[in-house]
Amino acid sequence: MLYDVPAPAKLNLFLHVVGRRPDGYHLLQTVFRFIDLCDTLHFEARADGRIERAAELPGVPADQDLTVRAARALQQAAGVRQGVTIGLEKRIPQGGGLGGGSSDAASTLIALNRLWNTGLSRRDLMALALPLGADVPVFVFGQSAFAEGVGEILTALELPPAAYLVAQPDASVPTAGIFSDPDLTRNTPSVRIADFLASQESGTKPSQGFFGKNDLEPVVYRRYPEVSRAARWLSGRGVHVRMSGSGACLFAQYATPQQAVLAQQEITATMRVAGESTSQAQAGFRLVRACPGLAEHPLRNWIAR
């Protein structure tokens, strides 16, 4: 049996670092929202118990591949004798702060839970997800969420419809280096869910100011000036952006997909008139794309309980 399943990207609508545990892990507050920018995973069951990749992922050895690690974790936890061959079509930028690797791992857990008929609950799968990475549980959770702790304490949110312009500067940002930077703010005051929800009640308008901030932005902007330049370039054209996660991707929020598409068209047209040979990469971007926000993860109903 072969499954082809999506793994959606996420945005951090804000990201506050509110403390640090004795073990070095950072305490966060953030809101996760899924967007319609997806990797696609292919799963083919095999009887020999082996977990293999259909193709190599450049720069990612198999033992570090989150899809392989997720499959092994589920196989061991459920005592499964079957194996799987995993194929991956990447569309979510690596090093972009959009959670691509985490989403791939979560979709692997959800799909193999069905393919191998292990019958684990959502809570069981979330427990397997957390050791794989702090962002993995929210993709198993399957809903927009207010997150606390290291990202594992999740409260479901109903967010108003919105769409987003996502822009990837010509950079990839490793998360670990940003969180270890001595200049990172680690004492932002905590906020309440009610504070965030109240900020959403007035509706989402193009280039509207965001709730809170992303505490990682100043560190990324200093260490990766191409990200800062891209943000200034967009701001100079009336597109107010925020960085997602640890970067490098930037996003702007709009009320409708049509508004986000129009913003995409205006940005790409502006880059073209800068010169006949100007491409997105030459203008400082690898990706500029309009993405609808998702009400829930596309695989949410694949988990029965």
N, C-alpha and C positions, 0 to 999 in steps of 0.2 A: 504494500500500500504506500502511496506517495502523497504527501501533503505539501501544498504551497501556501504559506501563511505570511501575513504582513507583520512588520515590527515598526510601529510608528515612533517618530521623534517626539521629544517633549520640549517645552519651554519652561523656564523658571520665571514666573511673572514678577517676582522679587526674590531676593536671596540675602538674608541677614545671618551673619555669624554672631551668635549671642553668647558664646563661651567655648571652653575647651575642657575636655575630660582629662583626668590624670594620665590616661593611657595615650593621650595625644590626639584622639579623635575630636573633631570640631562639632559643636552643637549648633544646629541651624534652625532657622524658620524660613519656609519658602512655600510657594504655591506652584504645583505642577499642572501643566495643561498639555494634553496630547494634540498634535497637529497632523494634518494629512500630508506628511512627507515620510515615506516608509521604505525600509529595506524589505526584501522578500527572501524568505527562507524556504528551502526545499528539504523535506525529510523522507527518506526511504528506509523502511524497516529492513533489518538483516537478522539472520538467525544465528550468526556466529558470536554474538555478544560484543563485537568490536564497535567502537565509536570512531568514525572516520570523517574527514572532510572531503567533499567532492573536489575541491581545489584549494590551493594554498591562499592564505590572505597575506599579502605583502607586508613584511615587517612584524607579523604576529605569529610566533611559533604555536604549534597545536596546544601545548601545555598551558599557554597563556590566553588562548582563544576562549572567550566567555561562553560561546555556544558549546564547545567541547566540555568545558568545566561544568556547565549546567547539566548537560546530558549525563555526565559521569556522576554528578551529585544525585540526580533523580534515580539513576540506575542502581546506585548503592543503597539509597534510602528505601527504595521500594523492593529491593531484591530481584530486580528484573534480569532475565537471562538474554533477552533480545538486545540487539545493537541497532545502530542507525548510521546512515550516511547523510551528512549535512551539507547542503549547498547554500550559498549566500550570494545574493545580489545586493551590493552596497549602493545606496543612494544618499543615506544620511552621512554628512561629512565627518570624518574622523578628526578628533581634536577640535570639535566645534561647539561643545557644550550642549549638544542636543540629545545626549544619552543614547547614541546609536548602539554601542556595545552592550549597554545595560538592557536596552529594549530587545536586542537579538537574544540575549540570555533568557529574558523573561518569556519571549515567544517560544523559545526552545523548551522551557519547562512546561508551558501550557500545552504545546502541540504534542510533546512526547507523553505527557500525562494521558492524553487521549489515544495516541498511536499505540502505546504500550498497555493501555487499559489499566493504569495503576490506581485510578480512583482517588487520588489524593485531593484534599479540600484546598480551598484558596489559602486558608491559614497555613496548612502544611507546606504549600508551594512558596508562600512568602517567607517561611522559616528557612527553606532551602535557598531562597533568593538573596537574603541579607549577606551571607558570607561572600557572595560573588561581587557585591558592590552596593554602596548605600543607595543608589538610584534604582536598583533592580526591583525591590519590592513594590514600588508604586506602579510599575508596569503590570505586575501580577494583580495588584489591587484593582486596576482597571478603570479608575474614575479620576476626574480632576480632584486634587487633594491638597489640603493644607498639611504640610509636613513639619515635624519637629524632631528633637533628638538628633541623631546622625542622619535623619531622613526616613527613619523606619516607623515613626509614630504618625499615622495617617488619619485624617478626618476628611470624609467625602464632602465635596462642594458641588453645588449646582451653579455654574458660571453662565453669564449671558452669552448668546451667540457672538462670535467674533472671528475675524480673520487676521492674518499676519503676513507682513513682508519680512522674509528671512534673507539676510545677506551674510555671506561668508567672506570675510577679508582674506587676503592672500597670506594666511597663517594657520597653523595648527598648534593648539595650546595643550600641553600635558597638564592634567589636573594636579598631580602630586606637587609639582614645583610651585604652583600658585598657593596652595594651602600651607606650604612650609615657609613661605616668604615672611621674613620678620616684620615687614611693614603691613601685613594684612590686619585689618580691623577685626578684633575678636570680642568686642564688648558692646555691640549694638543693643540697645534696650529691646526687650521682647515686646511683641505686639499681640493683640487679640484677633481671633478669627473675625469677630464682629467689626473690628476696625477695617479689615480688608474688604469684607462684604459691603460695608457702608460706602466704600470708595467706588464700588461697582454699580451702585444703584442708579447713579445719574446717567448710566449708559456709556458705551464706548464710542469715542469720536476719533477721527483721524488725528494722529500726532498729539493726542491728549497726554498730559503728564501721567506717569506711572505711579502706582502706590509704592511707597518705601524706596528701596535702592537695591543695587547688587553690590555687596561689599567687596567682591572680587574684582570689580571693574578697575579701580585705580591701580592695582598691582599688575593686571594684564596690560593696561594701557601703557604703563611704564616699561614693562619688560618686552612688550610686543608693540612697538610704535606703529606698525602697519594697521593694527586694530584701532588704535586711537585716531589715526589719519582717516580711516574709513568712516568712523563715527562722526568725525568733524565734517567730512565731505557730505554725508547724508544730512546732517543737521543744517548745513549751509544751503541745502535744497528743500528745506522745510519738512524733512522726515526725522521726527524725534525717535531715537532708538535707545534700546537697552540691550546689554549683553546677556545672553543666556548662560547659566551655569558658570563654568570657569572659562568660557569663551572657546573659540574666537567668534562665534556667530552672533550677529546683532539682529534685533527684530523691532518692528514697529507694529502697533495694534490698530485695527480698523473695525468698524461696525459690520461691514459686509464683505464677502469675497470680491464683489465688483470693485469696491474701493481699493482693496489690496492689489488686485490685478492692474487697476489704473496706475497705482503708485509704481508697480513693477515696470509697466510700460514707459512711464515718464522717466524713471531712473535709467533704464536701458537706452532710451532715446537720447538722454543727456550724454551718456557715455559715447554713443555713436557720433554725435555731432562734434565731439572733441577731436575727431580726426577719423578719416576713412579707415585707418588700420587699427583703430582703438577697439580692443576686445574687453570683456569683463575682467580678465586676468590683468591686462595692461592698465586698466583703470583702478586696479587694486582689489578686485573681487573675483572669487572663484565661482560664486553662486549668487544669484538674485532671483528669488522665487516667492510667489504668492501662495499661501497655504491656509486653507480653512482650519479653524479650530475644531476639534472633535469633542462630542459630548461624552464619549467613553471609548475605551480601548476596543478595537474591532474584534478581539478575541474574548471579550469579557464573558460572554455567554458560553464559552467552551468549558468553563469550570462550573460544575453543577451546584456546589455549595461552598 
